[in-house]
């Protein structure tokens, strides 16, 4: 019988190591609190996805 090792990841907000599991409803975060902190940062435009300004203009 082959056993798979559980994948360990770090929470993007607090860095706490955790097992990547379908049992965690907040993954990749460790908790709802960390998920909400990250969501708030996006809402406040503290995070953004870089874009190429040349691709943003129409000819």
N, C-alpha and C positions, 0 to 999 in steps of 0.2 A: 504494500500500500504506500502511495506517495503522498507526503504531507507538504503542502505549500507553506512557505514562510509568510507570515502576515507582513504587509507593507507598512513601514513606519514613515510618517510624514511629520513635518513641523507645521503648526498652526501659522498661517500667514500673518496673524495679528500679534500673538504673544510669543510664538516660537515654541510652545509646549509640544513635546513629541507625543504622538498618538498613533494608534493603529488605524489604517484606512479601512473602514468597515461600513457596510450598508446599515449597521445598527446605529450609526451616528447620523442623526438627521441634519446636522449642521456642517457636515464635511464639505470642504477641507478644513473648516474651523473646528476648534475643540469645544466650543459652546455657543449658545445663542448670543451671549454677550459679545464675544469676539466677532461673530457674524454681523451684529448690529454696529459695532465700532467701524468695521470695514465699510459697511453700507453708508454710514454717515460720512465717512471720508470721501466716498464717490459723490454723494449728494452735495457736499461742500466744495466739490471740484478740487480736492486735494490730490486725487488720483486722476490720471487721464491716459488715453491711448494715443501715442504719438502718431501724427499723420504727416504726409509729405504735402506741403502747401501747393506744389505744382499739380498734384492730382486732384486738388480741391476746386480748381478753376475750370470753367467750361470755355471752350474756344468758340 
